[in-house]
Amino acid sequence: MSYIEKVASRLNIPGLILLIAGAVAVLCSGRIVEKIGLEKKEKISLIIKAAGFVAALAGALILLDFIG
């Protein structure tokens, strides 16, 4: 078994999904708010970034086996 196969076997799929979804939410929060078409774009964008950060942090903690 190669090193990459060993690493892939230890990955936790829910943690990986949370990490990727959180990162996308943080990076694309401006586009998300524009597509929804809400007023107060700055405040909503900040809320989306905070929620994305929490999701990415939870995903990283799950991947590192601190949670779960």
TIRO-2110 file (N, C-alpha, C; in Angstrom, 1 decimal):
// TIRO-2110
0.9, -1.2, 0.0, N, 1, A
0.0, 0.0, 0.0, CA, 1, A
0.9, 1.2, 0.0, C, 1, A
0.7, 2.1, -0.9, N, 2, A
1.5, 3.3, -1.0, CA, 2, A
1.1, 4.4, 0.0, C, 2, A
1.9, 5.4, 0.1, N, 3, A
1.6, 6.4, 1.1, CA, 3, A
0.3, 7.2, 0.8, C, 3, A
0.1, 7.4, -0.5, N, 4, A
-1.2, 8.2, -0.9, CA, 4, A
-2.4, 7.3, -0.5, C, 4, A
-2.3, 6.0, -0.7, N, 5, A
-3.5, 5.2, -0.4, CA, 5, A
-3.7, 5.1, 1.1, C, 5, A
-2.6, 5.2, 1.9, N, 6, A
-2.8, 5.2, 3.3, CA, 6, A
-3.5, 6.5, 3.8, C, 6, A
-3.0, 7.6, 3.2, N, 7, A
-3.6, 8.9, 3.6, CA, 7, A
-5.1, 8.9, 3.1, C, 7, A
-5.4, 8.5, 1.9, N, 8, A
-6.7, 8.5, 1.4, CA, 8, A
-7.7, 7.6, 2.3, C, 8, A
-7.2, 6.5, 2.8, N, 9, A
-8.0, 5.6, 3.6, CA, 9, A
-8.3, 6.2, 4.9, C, 9, A
-7.5, 7.2, 5.4, N, 10, A
-7.8, 7.8, 6.7, CA, 10, A
-8.7, 9.1, 6.6, C, 10, A
-8.9, 9.5, 5.4, N, 11, A
-9.7, 10.7, 5.3, CA, 11, A
-11.2, 10.5, 5.7, C, 11, A
-11.8, 11.4, 6.3, N, 12, A
-13.1, 11.4, 6.7, CA, 12, A
-14.0, 12.2, 5.8, C, 12, A
-14.9, 11.6, 5.0, N, 13, A
-15.6, 12.3, 4.0, CA, 13, A
-16.5, 13.4, 4.5, C, 13, A
-17.2, 13.3, 5.6, N, 14, A
-18.0, 14.4, 6.1, CA, 14, A
-17.1, 15.6, 6.5, C, 14, A
-15.9, 15.3, 7.0, N, 15, A
-15.0, 16.4, 7.4, CA, 15, A
-14.5, 17.1, 6.2, C, 15, A
-14.2, 16.3, 5.1, N, 16, A
-13.7, 16.9, 3.9, CA, 16, A
-14.7, 17.8, 3.2, C, 16, A
-15.9, 17.3, 3.2, N, 17, A
-17.0, 18.1, 2.6, CA, 17, A
-17.3, 19.4, 3.4, C, 17, A
-17.3, 19.3, 4.7, N, 18, A
-17.4, 20.5, 5.5, CA, 18, A
-16.3, 21.5, 5.2, C, 18, A
-15.1, 21.0, 5.2, N, 19, A
-13.9, 21.9, 4.9, CA, 19, A
-14.0, 22.6, 3.6, C, 19, A
-14.4, 21.8, 2.5, N, 20, A
-14.5, 22.4, 1.2, CA, 20, A
-15.6, 23.4, 1.1, C, 20, A
-16.8, 23.0, 1.6, N, 21, A
-18.0, 23.9, 1.6, CA, 21, A
-17.7, 25.2, 2.4, C, 21, A
-17.1, 25.1, 3.5, N, 22, A
-16.8, 26.3, 4.3, CA, 22, A
-15.8, 27.2, 3.6, C, 22, A
-14.8, 26.6, 2.9, N, 23, A
-13.8, 27.4, 2.2, CA, 23, A
-14.5, 28.1, 1.0, C, 23, A
-15.4, 27.4, 0.3, N, 24, A
-16.1, 28.0, -0.8, CA, 24, A
-17.0, 29.1, -0.3, C, 24, A
-17.7, 28.9, 0.8, N, 25, A
-18.5, 30.0, 1.3, CA, 25, A
-17.8, 31.2, 1.7, C, 25, A
-16.6, 31.1, 2.3, N, 26, A
-15.8, 32.2, 2.6, CA, 26, A
-15.3, 32.9, 1.4, C, 26, A
-14.8, 32.2, 0.4, N, 27, A
-14.2, 32.8, -0.8, CA, 27, A
-15.2, 33.4, -1.7, C, 27, A
-16.4, 32.8, -1.8, N, 28, A
-17.4, 33.3, -2.7, CA, 28, A
-18.6, 34.0, -2.1, C, 28, A
-18.4, 34.5, -0.9, N, 29, A
-19.6, 35.1, -0.2, CA, 29, A
-20.1, 36.3, -0.9, C, 29, A
-19.3, 37.1, -1.6, N, 30, A
-19.8, 38.2, -2.4, CA, 30, A
-20.7, 37.8, -3.5, C, 30, A
-20.3, 36.8, -4.2, N, 31, A
-21.0, 36.3, -5.3, CA, 31, A
-22.4, 35.6, -4.9, C, 31, A
-22.3, 35.0, -3.7, N, 32, A
-23.5, 34.3, -3.2, CA, 32, A
-24.6, 35.4, -2.9, C, 32, A
-24.1, 36.5, -2.2, N, 33, A
-25.0, 37.6, -1.9, CA, 33, A
-25.6, 38.2, -3.1, C, 33, A
-24.8, 38.4, -4.2, N, 34, A
-25.2, 39.1, -5.4, CA, 34, A
-26.3, 38.2, -6.1, C, 34, A
-26.1, 36.9, -6.1, N, 35, A
-27.1, 36.0, -6.7, CA, 35, A
-28.4, 36.0, -6.0, C, 35, A
-28.3, 36.1, -4.7, N, 36, A
-29.6, 36.1, -3.9, CA, 36, A
-30.3, 37.5, -4.1, C, 36, A
-29.5, 38.5, -4.3, N, 37, A
-30.1, 39.9, -4.5, CA, 37, A
-30.6, 40.5, -3.3, C, 37, A
-29.9, 40.4, -2.2, N, 38, A
-30.4, 41.0, -0.9, CA, 38, A
-29.8, 42.4, -0.8, C, 38, A
-30.5, 43.2, 0.0, N, 39, A
-29.9, 44.5, 0.4, CA, 39, A
-28.9, 44.2, 1.5, C, 39, A
-28.3, 45.2, 2.0, N, 40, A
-27.3, 45.1, 3.1, CA, 40, A
-26.3, 44.0, 2.8, C, 40, A
-25.7, 44.1, 1.6, N, 41, A
-24.8, 43.1, 1.1, CA, 41, A
-23.6, 42.9, 2.0, C, 41, A
-23.1, 43.9, 2.6, N, 42, A
-21.9, 43.8, 3.4, CA, 42, A
-22.1, 43.0, 4.7, C, 42, A
-23.3, 43.3, 5.3, N, 43, A
-23.6, 42.6, 6.5, CA, 43, A
-23.9, 41.1, 6.3, C, 43, A
-24.6, 40.8, 5.2, N, 44, A
-25.0, 39.4, 4.9, CA, 44, A
-23.7, 38.7, 4.5, C, 44, A
-22.8, 39.4, 3.7, N, 45, A
-21.6, 38.7, 3.3, CA, 45, A
-20.7, 38.4, 4.5, C, 45, A
-20.7, 39.2, 5.5, N, 46, A
-19.9, 38.9, 6.7, CA, 46, A
-20.5, 37.7, 7.4, C, 46, A
-21.8, 37.6, 7.5, N, 47, A
-22.4, 36.5, 8.1, CA, 47, A
-22.1, 35.2, 7.4, C, 47, A
-22.1, 35.2, 6.1, N, 48, A
-21.8, 34.1, 5.3, CA, 48, A
-20.3, 33.7, 5.5, C, 48, A
-19.5, 34.6, 5.6, N, 49, A
-18.0, 34.4, 5.8, CA, 49, A
-17.8, 33.7, 7.2, C, 49, A
-18.6, 34.2, 8.2, N, 50, A
-18.4, 33.7, 9.5, CA, 50, A
-18.9, 32.2, 9.6, C, 50, A
-20.1, 32.0, 8.9, N, 51, A
-20.6, 30.6, 8.9, CA, 51, A
-19.7, 29.7, 8.1, C, 51, A
-19.1, 30.2, 7.0, N, 52, A
-18.2, 29.4, 6.3, CA, 52, A
-16.9, 29.0, 7.1, C, 52, A
-16.5, 30.0, 7.8, N, 53, A
-15.3, 29.8, 8.7, CA, 53, A
-15.6, 28.7, 9.7, C, 53, A
-16.7, 28.8, 10.3, N, 54, A
-17.1, 27.8, 11.4, CA, 54, A
-17.2, 26.4, 10.7, C, 54, A
-17.8, 26.3, 9.5, N, 55, A
-17.9, 25.0, 8.9, CA, 55, A
-16.6, 24.5, 8.5, C, 55, A
-15.7, 25.3, 8.0, N, 56, A
-14.4, 24.9, 7.6, CA, 56, A
-13.6, 24.5, 8.8, C, 56, A
-13.7, 25.2, 9.9, N, 57, A
-13.0, 24.8, 11.1, CA, 57, A
-13.5, 23.5, 11.7, C, 57, A
-14.8, 23.3, 11.6, N, 58, A
-15.4, 22.0, 12.1, CA, 58, A
-14.9, 20.9, 11.2, C, 58, A
-14.9, 21.1, 9.9, N, 59, A
-14.4, 20.1, 8.9, CA, 59, A
-12.9, 19.7, 9.2, C, 59, A
-12.1, 20.7, 9.5, N, 60, A
-10.7, 20.5, 9.8, CA, 60, A
-10.5, 19.7, 11.1, C, 60, A
-11.3, 20.0, 12.0, N, 61, A
-11.2, 19.3, 13.3, CA, 61, A
-11.7, 17.9, 13.2, C, 61, A
-12.7, 17.6, 12.3, N, 62, A
-13.1, 16.3, 12.1, CA, 62, A
-12.0, 15.5, 11.3, C, 62, A
-11.4, 16.1, 10.3, N, 63, A
-10.3, 15.5, 9.6, CA, 63, A
-9.2, 15.2, 10.5, C, 63, A
-8.9, 16.0, 11.4, N, 64, A
-7.7, 15.8, 12.3, CA, 64, A
-8.1, 14.9, 13.5, C, 64, A
-9.3, 14.3, 13.5, N, 65, A
-9.8, 13.5, 14.6, CA, 65, A
-9.9, 14.1, 16.0, C, 65, A
-10.1, 15.4, 16.0, N, 66, A
-10.4, 16.0, 17.3, CA, 66, A
-11.9, 15.9, 17.7, C, 66, A
-12.7, 15.9, 16.6, N, 67, A
-14.2, 15.7, 16.8, CA, 67, A
-14.6, 14.4, 16.1, C, 67, A
-15.5, 13.7, 16.7, N, 68, A
-16.1, 12.6, 16.0, CA, 68, A
-15.7, 11.3, 16.4, C, 68, A
END
